[in-house]
């Protein structure tokens, strides 16, 4: 515990001589919420109301209302998004689809940290390496969108580590603690000189966990340095270091779940227990890059990025001990040419992205958390690159049209060092694939906009699927492909204090990649025949009572996010068992998240949120379901005028107020019917933060 507090004191001491800025009041934050929402997901900034795509946004204000110890609660407020946490620190993320490809981790979703791909060339993303309190905001582009971001059939997440509009000096420190040994500390400093802005964030989090053998700990340090030069040019240095450790208690059967949900996986006649094998995960990640944005003329802009990462990954499991050493490096660039002010508005983009990931993947016997004899030692090198173009135009100030296209290349090379002692690398090349997207939106009135789009999804198997825990390299695994057809609308009032966004889509996916389990509990992956995914999403946000400066109730905001997933296997036959027509494993039919935010005098706020998630099948046969649940959470805070240059924020919250017994992160198709990873019962937290 000494190191985090020492770092906090260093941050405070370092910034004590800098010019501080008075923190914005809660009322000013409210005013910003009423301004038009903009997104940068399609290479340049656009008003969300006009974007011909289904986009979810988590602003800094929205993130501040959620518990700042995990991304799960905040991400699940977006329709079409399902995020799970089987144990503290173990994220899984799905956009409009199942988690069948993700026994753990994040796959089939492309994630960017600012302009840098956080997803490596092998398709894996260490999203849990990030500390949520160090992130400013997120954008989620839902549905396949490889036209600008490369192979994916799920969607794209864009993470903004800092506020792009801030150019002020500040220092902040925060602490919070809660049930089951939760402790989270974070600190930040932002220093502005004439042409340079330096932002450093540090955090430390530890959590004993609700279940036995579920301890987690994360050290995190993040740096963003912006240098302005020339006429409106900017060079950014972006990086972070994360050291994450967490134990995995393992899945339980229904009988074990009901008898003692806090227990870890017990031993059986054939296998030792989770505690005996000391199962868990350690991820050490160093990530960074340079992003240069240059205005080459009054009409031409270029963004160029070089980046790299280094990951050391350890995972002692019941049947083996896996170690991975991964190095990734790459580059991304795009040009933008835009119209003259006197012409109809249009933009043309042309760009490319290239990545290489080299991985040593080694499995050993697990001797109670210590590596034993080698089982299989492999080298797997992955290369993916693509070129892309996009044209977007606005006609008659009402019709927005976009057409985008990418050409994607993917290859992996592999050799077995032990036991086969292969000396040369074998190569698996995939045929180049075109990923088009065509979209339009039309402003029927200033406050009513309709949209439609067609896009192709293409997702190559990730390295974790090509070389899964059964230690066999599966060269027969084919990419997923499919077409997504979507239409939607947005309604608003003039100041956007009321906004409704609705989407209907039909996604027909072929060669769907699904996870299977061997009797020894190792994983392997196969291509199902295909899936039919029909969905409806609705997002409403509205200030029922607009923010004001007088009265007892000085603002009332209501938010509703509803998701309907009509996802089924079209053709799925494995081991002579036909699952065609069954519901897609791991997907609830309905999810509804509702919230109310109350603004009271003296900068007091109260936030209440309810999450209803319907039951979902946990095996392909649809013979076993995880039950539905209602989650109720609440948070209250007071922003105290502590000093003329500072503001103190005191808050407290509670999660699962209804004391629901549920599983947040099910082990799909689990051996021995060990499907369930129980989530915490009613729990509480409180914290304090100061910014000067």
Secondary structure as UniProt FT lines:
FT   HELIX           2..15
FT   TURN            16..17
FT   HELIX           26..33
FT   STRAND          38..39
FT   TURN            41..42
FT   STRAND          46..47
FT   HELIX           48..50
FT   STRAND          55..58
FT   HELIX           60..65
FT   TURN            68..69
FT   HELIX           72..75
FT   TURN            76..77
FT   TURN            79..80
FT   STRAND          81..85
FT   TURN            88..89
FT   STRAND          91..95
FT   TURN            100..101
FT   STRAND          105..106
FT   STRAND          110..113
FT   TURN            114..115
FT   STRAND          116..117
FT   TURN            121..122
FT   HELIX           127..129
FT   HELIX           132..134
FT   STRAND          137..142
FT   HELIX           146..149
FT   STRAND          155..160
FT   TURN            164..165
FT   STRAND          170..178
FT   HELIX           179..181
FT   STRAND          182..192
FT   STRAND          196..207
FT   TURN            212..213
FT   STRAND          216..229
FT   TURN            230..232
FT   STRAND          233..247
FT   HELIX           254..259
FT   TURN            261..262
FT   HELIX           274..277
FT   STRAND          280..295
FT   STRAND          300..316
FT   STRAND          321..338
FT   TURN            341..342
FT   STRAND          346..366
FT   STRAND          371..395
FT   TURN            396..398
FT   STRAND          399..418
FT   STRAND          426..445
FT   TURN            446..447
FT   STRAND          448..459
FT   HELIX           463..466
FT   TURN            469..470
FT   TURN            475..476
FT   STRAND          480..492
FT   TURN            494..495
FT   STRAND          498..510
FT   STRAND          513..517
FT   TURN            519..520
FT   STRAND          523..527
FT   STRAND          530..545
FT   STRAND          553..571
FT   STRAND          573..574
FT   TURN            575..576
FT   STRAND          577..578
FT   TURN            580..581
FT   TURN            585..586
FT   STRAND          590..600
FT   HELIX           601..603
FT   STRAND          604..613
FT   STRAND          616..617
FT   TURN            620..621
FT   STRAND          625..626
FT   STRAND          629..643
FT   TURN            644..645
FT   STRAND          646..655
FT   TURN            657..658
FT   TURN            668..669
FT   HELIX           671..673
FT   STRAND          683..691
//
